[in-house]
Amino acid sequence: MTKHFIPLDRAVSFVDPPDHARVRSVVAPYFTQRGIDRHRIRAHQLMEERCRELEAVGAPADLVRHVISPFALGMISEVMGIPAGDQPQIRAWAQTILTRASDDAQALRAEEAKQAARAYFSSLAAQRRAEPREDVMSALVAAVDAGRIDEEELLALATLMGLNGWHAVCNNVTNMMFVLLTQPQLRDWLHRHPGQILPAVDELLRWIPHKHGVGQPRVATEDVEVGGVLIREGEFVYVSYVAANWDERVYPDPGRIDFERKGLPHVAFGFGPHACVGPLLARMEAEILVNTLTGRFPTMRLAVPSENVAWQTDVLIRGPVDLPVTWSPSR
């Protein structure tokens, strides 16, 4: 993971206890089941708007452009409190920062995007300080004013959640739809078991190798033996969630997608204190999007051969660039 992938240097991903728990505790209540359920009705409304646009555009159409990307962006903006008019800029900053730089010019653009995002969230925080609302930005501002976190921690956390909240869900769900569009037997299973969408989403999260790379390293604080290997104090350890999710000792026949799979949960959202703060939100978004699209467009299929779908190769979380689809009009 190159340094410019990190939205701001004080991002909570790189903070150790006890400060890590202190910062996360500010936003944790917004990402509990109760907190996420508050947004479920709005999620269905946003999805309905996306489906109507897709139908208005007509087949063939890009599923990423018209449905997945704006839905993911709209949902994290709803939670964070980002106005609709600012959302395209959030997406542009995320795309710039979370794409691996291949030269100095791209690295400079990423740094400029970071600073612009920092200035934006600083301005949004000032607005919420003057007019608080029921959103994460207002909670962050209140936490600063109460002395629980400082202003830099607010900016780092807001930038991390705002940018990654779109990037991760957009690419993960695009991967899910690619799988379902290229493996019709899985869509048939969903049609036969409409109440089993959450287990299906979790199995797709386990199976899809979405993380491009192994992320940030862990550093051993003392000598320790793991799996018969001695790791010495100060050595770096890279953890691959992708490899863990395909471990045949845990998931029999891991290369097969099995929506009825039993056993240990996946680690697509990480594990331990640094696990993703918003897995319930991400799962709800995937549940609603996949369930709605497979139910509303039962004849949807790729409009191009699967081998012609272009893939992003330099982003933090991989996924198709676009997803051209077609479908038969409903009668």
KEKE-779991 format. One record per residue (C-alpha): residue in one letter; chain; y, z negated, x negated; residue number from 1. Coordinates in steps of 0.1 Angstrom, whole numbers, plus 5000, padded with zeros to 4 digits. Example, Ala and Ser with C-alpha at 12.3 -4.5 7.8 and 13.67 -1.06 7.14 Angstrom:
<tigus>
TIGU  aa  ch    yy    zz    xx    i
TIGU   A   A  4955  4922  4877    1
TIGU   S   A  4989  4929  4863    2
</tigus>
This chain:
<tigus>
TIGU  aa  ch    yy    zz    xx    i
TIGU   M   A  5000  5000  5000    1
TIGU   T   A  5032  5012  4984    2
TIGU   K   A  5062  4989  4985    3
TIGU   H   A  5083  5010  5008    4
TIGU   F   A  5057  5007  5036    5
TIGU   I   A  5070  4971  5041    6
TIGU   P   A  5099  4973  5065    7
TIGU   L   A  5118  4944  5049    8
TIGU   D   A  5108  4921  5020    9
TIGU   R   A  5106  4889  5040   10
TIGU   A   A  5081  4904  5065   11
TIGU   V   A  5058  4878  5078   12
TIGU   S   A  5028  4897  5065   13
TIGU   F   A  5037  4885  5030   14
TIGU   V   A  5047  4849  5038   15
TIGU   D   A  5023  4821  5029   16
TIGU   P   A  5017  4789  5049   17
TIGU   P   A  5034  4768  5061   18
TIGU   D   A  5063  4792  5065   19
TIGU   H   A  5040  4818  5079   20
TIGU   A   A  5030  4797  5109   21
TIGU   R   A  5066  4786  5114   22
TIGU   V   A  5079  4821  5117   23
TIGU   R   A  5050  4834  5139   24
TIGU   S   A  5054  4805  5163   25
TIGU   V   A  5087  4818  5174   26
TIGU   V   A  5072  4850  5189   27
TIGU   A   A  5036  4839  5196   28
TIGU   P   A  5043  4828  5232   29
TIGU   Y   A  5053  4863  5240   30
TIGU   F   A  5020  4877  5229   31
TIGU   T   A  4996  4853  5247   32
TIGU   Q   A  4977  4866  5277   33
TIGU   R   A  5002  4851  5300   34
TIGU   G   A  5031  4867  5281   35
TIGU   I   A  5015  4901  5281   36
TIGU   D   A  5006  4899  5318   37
TIGU   R   A  5043  4898  5325   38
TIGU   H   A  5045  4934  5313   39
TIGU   R   A  5015  4948  5331   40
TIGU   I   A  5033  4961  5361   41
TIGU   R   A  5060  4977  5339   42
TIGU   A   A  5032  4993  5318   43
TIGU   H   A  5017  5009  5349   44
TIGU   Q   A  5052  5022  5359   45
TIGU   L   A  5058  5037  5325   46
TIGU   M   A  5024  5053  5325   47
TIGU   E   A  5030  5068  5359   48
TIGU   E   A  5063  5083  5346   49
TIGU   R   A  5044  5098  5316   50
TIGU   C   A  5018  5113  5339   51
TIGU   R   A  5044  5129  5361   52
TIGU   E   A  5061  5144  5332   53
TIGU   L   A  5028  5158  5319   54
TIGU   E   A  5021  5174  5353   55
TIGU   A   A  5056  5188  5354   56
TIGU   V   A  5053  5204  5320   57
TIGU   G   A  5019  5218  5330   58
TIGU   A   A  4989  5228  5309   59
TIGU   P   A  4986  5233  5280   60
TIGU   A   A  5007  5204  5268   61
TIGU   D   A  5008  5180  5239   62
TIGU   L   A  4994  5146  5250   63
TIGU   V   A  5011  5128  5221   64
TIGU   R   A  5046  5141  5227   65
TIGU   H   A  5046  5138  5265   66
TIGU   V   A  5024  5107  5271   67
TIGU   I   A  5011  5086  5242   68
TIGU   S   A  5041  5083  5219   69
TIGU   P   A  5068  5076  5246   70
TIGU   F   A  5044  5052  5264   71
TIGU   A   A  5038  5032  5232   72
TIGU   L   A  5075  5033  5223   73
TIGU   G   A  5085  5022  5258   74
TIGU   M   A  5062  4993  5258   75
TIGU   I   A  5072  4977  5225   76
TIGU   S   A  5108  4983  5234   77
TIGU   E   A  5102  4965  5267   78
TIGU   V   A  5088  4935  5249   79
TIGU   M   A  5114  4935  5221   80
TIGU   G   A  5144  4943  5243   81
TIGU   I   A  5153  4977  5227   82
TIGU   P   A  5174  4998  5251   83
TIGU   A   A  5160  5032  5261   84
TIGU   G   A  5187  5051  5244   85
TIGU   D   A  5179  5036  5211   86
TIGU   Q   A  5142  5043  5212   87
TIGU   P   A  5141  5078  5196   88
TIGU   Q   A  5159  5063  5165   89
TIGU   I   A  5133  5035  5163   90
TIGU   R   A  5106  5061  5163   91
TIGU   A   A  5123  5082  5136   92
TIGU   W   A  5128  5051  5113   93
TIGU   A   A  5091  5042  5118   94
TIGU   Q   A  5079  5077  5110   95
TIGU   T   A  5100  5077  5078   96
TIGU   I   A  5092  5042  5065   97
TIGU   L   A  5055  5043  5074   98
TIGU   T   A  5048  5077  5057   99
TIGU   R   A  5038  5075  5021  100
TIGU   A   A  5065  5089  4998  101
TIGU   S   A  5053  5116  4975  102
TIGU   D   A  5085  5118  4954  103
TIGU   D   A  5117  5099  4947  104
TIGU   A   A  5136  5117  4974  105
TIGU   Q   A  5112  5106  5001  106
TIGU   A   A  5112  5071  4987  107
TIGU   L   A  5150  5071  4989  108
TIGU   R   A  5149  5083  5025  109
TIGU   A   A  5125  5054  5033  110
TIGU   E   A  5149  5029  5017  111
TIGU   E   A  5178  5043  5037  112
TIGU   A   A  5158  5041  5069  113
TIGU   K   A  5150  5005  5061  114
TIGU   Q   A  5186  4996  5057  115
TIGU   A   A  5196  5015  5088  116
TIGU   A   A  5169  4996  5108  117
TIGU   R   A  5181  4963  5094  118
TIGU   A   A  5216  4970  5104  119
TIGU   Y   A  5205  4980  5139  120
TIGU   F   A  5184  4949  5145  121
TIGU   S   A  5213  4928  5132  122
TIGU   S   A  5236  4944  5158  123
TIGU   L   A  5210  4940  5185  124
TIGU   A   A  5207  4903  5176  125
TIGU   A   A  5244  4899  5179  126
TIGU   Q   A  5243  4914  5214  127
TIGU   R   A  5215  4891  5225  128
TIGU   R   A  5234  4861  5211  129
TIGU   A   A  5263  4870  5234  130
TIGU   E   A  5240  4880  5264  131
TIGU   P   A  5205  4865  5260  132
TIGU   R   A  5177  4880  5281  133
TIGU   E   A  5140  4874  5286  134
TIGU   D   A  5128  4894  5255  135
TIGU   V   A  5116  4888  5219  136
TIGU   M   A  5150  4895  5204  137
TIGU   S   A  5166  4868  5224  138
TIGU   A   A  5139  4844  5214  139
TIGU   L   A  5144  4852  5177  140
TIGU   V   A  5182  4847  5181  141
TIGU   A   A  5176  4813  5198  142
TIGU   A   A  5152  4803  5170  143
TIGU   V   A  5179  4811  5143  144
TIGU   D   A  5205  4791  5162  145
TIGU   A   A  5180  4762  5165  146
TIGU   G   A  5173  4763  5127  147
TIGU   R   A  5136  4773  5131  148
TIGU   I   A  5141  4805  5112  149
TIGU   D   A  5169  4821  5092  150
TIGU   E   A  5187  4854  5099  151
TIGU   E   A  5167  4873  5072  152
TIGU   E   A  5134  4862  5088  153
TIGU   L   A  5147  4874  5122  154
TIGU   L   A  5155  4908  5108  155
TIGU   A   A  5122  4912  5089  156
TIGU   L   A  5101  4901  5119  157
TIGU   A   A  5121  4923  5144  158
TIGU   T   A  5118  4953  5122  159
TIGU   L   A  5081  4949  5115  160
TIGU   M   A  5073  4945  5152  161
TIGU   G   A  5096  4972  5164  162
TIGU   L   A  5084  4999  5140  163
TIGU   N   A  5047  4990  5138  164
TIGU   G   A  5045  4983  5175  165
TIGU   W   A  5050  5020  5181  166
TIGU   H   A  5033  5034  5151  167
TIGU   A   A  5000  5015  5154  168
TIGU   V   A  4995  5019  5191  169
TIGU   C   A  5005  5055  5192  170
TIGU   N   A  4980  5065  5165  171
TIGU   N   A  4952  5042  5176  172
TIGU   V   A  4953  5055  5212  173
TIGU   T   A  4957  5091  5201  174
TIGU   N   A  4925  5086  5181  175
TIGU   M   A  4908  5072  5212  176
TIGU   M   A  4918  5102  5233  177
TIGU   F   A  4906  5126  5206  178
TIGU   V   A  4872  5109  5206  179
TIGU   L   A  4869  5110  5244  180
TIGU   L   A  4880  5146  5245  181
TIGU   T   A  4854  5157  5219  182
TIGU   Q   A  4826  5135  5232  183
TIGU   P   A  4823  5142  5269  184
TIGU   Q   A  4793  5119  5273  185
TIGU   L   A  4816  5089  5266  186
TIGU   R   A  4841  5100  5293  187
TIGU   D   A  4811  5104  5317  188
TIGU   W   A  4802  5068  5309  189
TIGU   L   A  4837  5056  5317  190
TIGU   H   A  4837  5074  5350  191
TIGU   R   A  4804  5057  5359  192
TIGU   H   A  4816  5023  5348  193
TIGU   P   A  4853  5021  5358  194
TIGU   G   A  4854  4983  5354  195
TIGU   Q   A  4843  4984  5317  196
TIGU   I   A  4874  4999  5301  197
TIGU   L   A  4881  4969  5279  198
TIGU   P   A  4847  4968  5262  199
TIGU   A   A  4851  5006  5257  200
TIGU   V   A  4885  5001  5241  201
TIGU   D   A  4871  4974  5218  202
TIGU   E   A  4842  4996  5207  203
TIGU   L   A  4866  5025  5200  204
TIGU   L   A  4888  5001  5180  205
TIGU   R   A  4857  4991  5160  206
TIGU   W   A  4845  5027  5154  207
TIGU   I   A  4878  5045  5147  208
TIGU   P   A  4887  5044  5110  209
TIGU   H   A  4924  5043  5118  210
TIGU   K   A  4937  5023  5087  211
TIGU   H   A  4946  5048  5060  212
TIGU   G   A  4939  5027  5029  213
TIGU   V   A  4931  4990  5025  214
TIGU   G   A  4965  4975  5029  215
TIGU   Q   A  4980  4946  5010  216
TIGU   P   A  4958  4927  4985  217
TIGU   R   A  4949  4890  4987  218
TIGU   V   A  4952  4870  4955  219
TIGU   A   A  4926  4844  4946  220
TIGU   T   A  4942  4809  4941  221
TIGU   E   A  4910  4796  4924  222
TIGU   D   A  4876  4808  4912  223
TIGU   V   A  4853  4815  4941  224
TIGU   E   A  4820  4832  4946  225
TIGU   V   A  4817  4856  4975  226
TIGU   G   A  4785  4875  4982  227
TIGU   G   A  4772  4868  4947  228
TIGU   V   A  4803  4881  4930  229
TIGU   L   A  4826  4857  4910  230
TIGU   I   A  4863  4863  4919  231
TIGU   R   A  4885  4845  4893  232
TIGU   E   A  4918  4828  4900  233
TIGU   G   A  4946  4853  4900  234
TIGU   E   A  4925  4884  4907  235
TIGU   F   A  4933  4908  4935  236
TIGU   V   A  4909  4913  4964  237
TIGU   Y   A  4913  4943  4987  238
TIGU   V   A  4898  4939  5022  239
TIGU   S   A  4888  4969  5041  240
TIGU   Y   A  4887  4963  5079  241
TIGU   V   A  4873  4998  5083  242
TIGU   A   A  4842  4989  5062  243
TIGU   A   A  4838  4956  5079  244
TIGU   N   A  4838  4973  5113  245
TIGU   W   A  4810  4996  5101  246
TIGU   D   A  4789  4970  5085  247
TIGU   E   A  4753  4977  5095  248
TIGU   R   A  4743  4941  5090  249
TIGU   V   A  4766  4932  5119  250
TIGU   Y   A  4767  4963  5140  251
TIGU   P   A  4733  4981  5143  252
TIGU   D   A  4737  5019  5140  253
TIGU   P   A  4775  5015  5133  254
TIGU   G   A  4782  5052  5133  255
TIGU   R   A  4773  5055  5170  256
TIGU   I   A  4798  5046  5197  257
TIGU   D   A  4782  5023  5222  258
TIGU   F   A  4803  5010  5250  259
TIGU   E   A  4776  4985  5259  260
TIGU   R   A  4774  4971  5223  261
TIGU   K   A  4770  4933  5221  262
TIGU   G   A  4776  4910  5192  263
TIGU   L   A  4805  4899  5170  264
TIGU   P   A  4840  4912  5178  265
TIGU   H   A  4856  4938  5156  266
TIGU   V   A  4883  4931  5130  267
TIGU   A   A  4905  4961  5137  268
TIGU   F   A  4934  4936  5142  269
TIGU   G   A  4926  4916  5111  270
TIGU   F   A  4912  4881  5109  271
TIGU   G   A  4926  4847  5101  272
TIGU   P   A  4962  4835  5100  273
TIGU   H   A  4976  4869  5091  274
TIGU   A   A  4958  4888  5120  275
TIGU   C   A  4980  4911  5140  276
TIGU   V   A  5004  4891  5163  277
TIGU   G   A  5000  4916  5192  278
TIGU   P   A  4964  4925  5198  279
TIGU   L   A  4965  4916  5235  280
TIGU   L   A  4995  4939  5240  281
TIGU   A   A  4978  4968  5221  282
TIGU   R   A  4946  4964  5240  283
TIGU   M   A  4965  4963  5273  284
TIGU   E   A  4983  4995  5264  285
TIGU   A   A  4951  5012  5254  286
TIGU   E   A  4933  5000  5285  287
TIGU   I   A  4960  5014  5309  288
TIGU   L   A  4966  5046  5291  289
TIGU   V   A  4929  5056  5286  290
TIGU   N   A  4919  5044  5321  291
TIGU   T   A  4948  5063  5337  292
TIGU   L   A  4943  5096  5318  293
TIGU   T   A  4906  5097  5323  294
TIGU   G   A  4909  5089  5360  295
TIGU   R   A  4939  5111  5368  296
TIGU   F   A  4929  5141  5347  297
TIGU   P   A  4891  5142  5350  298
TIGU   T   A  4890  5178  5338  299
TIGU   M   A  4912  5173  5308  300
TIGU   R   A  4900  5189  5276  301
TIGU   L   A  4913  5200  5242  302
TIGU   A   A  4933  5233  5244  303
TIGU   V   A  4923  5242  5209  304
TIGU   P   A  4890  5239  5189  305
TIGU   S   A  4887  5203  5176  306
TIGU   E   A  4887  5215  5140  307
TIGU   N   A  4922  5230  5146  308
TIGU   V   A  4937  5196  5155  309
TIGU   A   A  4961  5187  5127  310
TIGU   W   A  4959  5152  5112  311
TIGU   Q   A  4986  5130  5096  312
TIGU   T   A  4974  5124  5060  313
TIGU   D   A  5002  5103  5046  314
TIGU   V   A  5008  5076  5072  315
TIGU   L   A  4999  5040  5073  316
TIGU   I   A  4976  5044  5103  317
TIGU   R   A  4961  5078  5106  318
TIGU   G   A  4959  5099  5137  319
TIGU   P   A  4963  5135  5150  320
TIGU   V   A  4998  5150  5146  321
TIGU   D   A  4995  5164  5182  322
TIGU   L   A  4968  5167  5208  323
TIGU   P   A  4971  5199  5228  324
TIGU   V   A  4953  5195  5261  325
TIGU   T   A  4947  5215  5292  326
TIGU   W   A  4933  5206  5326  327
TIGU   S   A  4926  5221  5360  328
TIGU   P   A  4953  5214  5386  329
TIGU   S   A  4943  5189  5413  330
TIGU   R   A  4938  5204  5448  331
</tigus>
